[in-house]
């Protein structure tokens, strides 16, 4: 059960005083609080996402139809790009459900090649995990598949293909999912989903870059797109009111790009990430979000009315060449409207009770992330073995495993586990449930996994999708 402590968060208390002084100086009503006013008119219009039609009248079932298809989309002004999409939009339709609700997706593939849907981070039955050749057959061109599962956990998730993933995700196939917790307090602010991505389009046209752009170095570095997108838009504008909080649910759907999340002049309050709220909130000037990972934050606008601040991509150190001589790029304008400031709400500090996984007697394993550059090729893997030669890891329902993930390569690797949440065994971290974690260069991270139910074959892999396709992927067999 989620529980919230109500003492004022330090940032909330500080901003409350600042806005109170500002309001008094402006002869505005100093008593208006963030909970007493609405967001500015049209505040998120430029970031609006496509909402699918629920065809089931049962309030406990969300049933939708979803088609994978080509769609001409203008990402670069004056040029149309033949994007690969879910539902004809980039991102795909925004799936919003409640905890305990059944989600049914009637999926049809109208693309020229097979595809699927993987429900990234969601604890679905194994046969619904969307990995062709492992949990289901590929959905052929013209074929259909019915996905059905219960939304077991509150949090921010996303969906994408798990076949030819680097290309299909890079061409536009991804979409957001939010599973709501009815007990979340209003102090978190109004929800805004921000899908961060990029797309590789040739200069001076709308044509995609070749899938093998950069050759072997592209395999080694991971291919970043040339056009940065927020909710499928180039440099959209978000309207804010000073002091009026917003709850940003940020999803990194890029195939390789890391994002440093921060807004100049503002401190963010992180609530959690991959799988719902963390144990405590935390004030941060910025933080890194790796491919596949999500972050749940409270953004409190503190600029003067009429000012505009840019949310920018900044180079993030993830290995050789990742920051050298690379400029910052504007991603989203944050414009503070002329309405007088309001007093922001205090954000709870204690958010959720998270019981540590008991690791006494746990099965210990080490997975070394490896790169082999011999034979004029790039072959990646775990313990020196690429995915086409792997030996599956075996576990049994009821077991606890501790995996040590080591990285002695020249690039960081975001590790993603299908089917199960894990906890990071690091006393410096605020406890939370994760499914994606960065393993920096020359480092090791220990994670604990409890196999509670859902036997079957599950994947684990680097979520730089070019790395996964170069071999950095393995399989976990969970036995009854």
Phi, psi and omega in degrees: 000135177284135178228143183235132172268144189258003178299147184298133172292144184303315180295317180298318180295317180297311181295326178301317178295318180299312183290329178294316178296316180298318182295319179296321180294336183265002185061026174267163179295114184280358186268350180291130178250169182299329182282349183263356182232159177268166171296157179303151178305131178065027188302323184242021184302319183283355180245011185299141179251154178288129180256122181287156179278127175277114185267005181247125182286346180294123182293347180259008178229128171254113184237122184226163172251137185221125182244129171274124185204163174281146178211135177280117184231139179268096174272324178247129187307128178088358181229142177254139181242133180281076186290149170267128192222161160261116174080007177087006179229157172235116357293174174290176183307143180277112179267117181238122184227175176250154177302132180090352181281144174275132178250125177239127180235116174271102189260133176233136180256109176252018177276165181280002178216165180298155178204189181193182171230122169257131183265087192296117176093347183272139180275080182263164171299151186303321182288354178255005189283347170076030179252103181301138181084352180237304181251345179200164171285151173302145175275110185288166174302126184087355182270171182225158176208142178254118173261134178213129180197166178261136175283096189279335191227140172286145178156185180247124185228185175202171181228150183195168179286160173231038173216131187048045194297317184301318180287310187293319175293317180298335179270357173126006186267093176194154179204155184269152174226135171233128172250117189277144170255116183295346181271358179298135184284152180293342181298341179293336179098179182281137184292138171221116177272128179240107179266110181266131182202177172215165183217137185270101181239136181295145179298134176077016178204181174253010184282143174293146168293152177304147183296337180258025178309134179085354177056224182296328178292325175299320175297319186286316183278325191095135188270118175264143179288165181266345181238123180270139185231144168237116186054037178079004183249153175263117178049057174290167179248132175252130178265134180226162173241133183306124178092344182271110188287153174228141176262107181269123172256103189258132181235126175266103181259006182294151182286337182212341191282133170269148177236131168267116186269119178189154177235122183308132178080004182234148169253134181263153174248112180276128180264329184170205183200249191305307190235057176092195186291147170281176179294325181220154172278161183212136175277130182221137173287328178191168177199164183260136177241119186264164180306132181091343186271157177233157176221141180241113186228161169254124176253122178249107180298134181227009176286161175290147175308136180094348181275155176234130177243143179262130168274119189240151165277131176237144180303135183241130181293114176224014179135187188307121175081005187279342180237350187294121171053039180246125183282158170289153181227134178293137179241322184205134175271134177247104185256123178275120184288171186279358177299145181297151180298155174240164181277119182291156179280152173281131181270130177304146178270307178277120187250323192199142174274120179238111181283127178298143175292130178284114185260007177297126180077010182293152173283126183260134176220153175238130176241110178270126175277124190231152176228129178245117182255013179283169178060027176055042181212166175246113178237121180248165179181189173245129183056035176078008184243120176286165188297335181282355178234015190290156166251119184300144169283138178249142175216165177235149176305132182099344179279156168243134177243147168242117179253132172260115182261115183246146183222104175254014180276179183269004178228149172287156181223120173280112183273130179234133177248129176280147165086333186223148170275159173221165174246141177274127183272080183213116185294344181275350182266146171289130183300135174198168176264134184232159167229349180223132182214140178281137173246096184296168178300137177053054180212170175222142179231132178257132179234149178245133182232132175249120182272091189277324180195192176062068175295162178143186179263122183236146180268156164221146186191166169287136181266009156283106196295332174295326177291319178300316182288338175279000174127348185277073182205145178216182185226140179244124177257111178262117185263151179299000000 
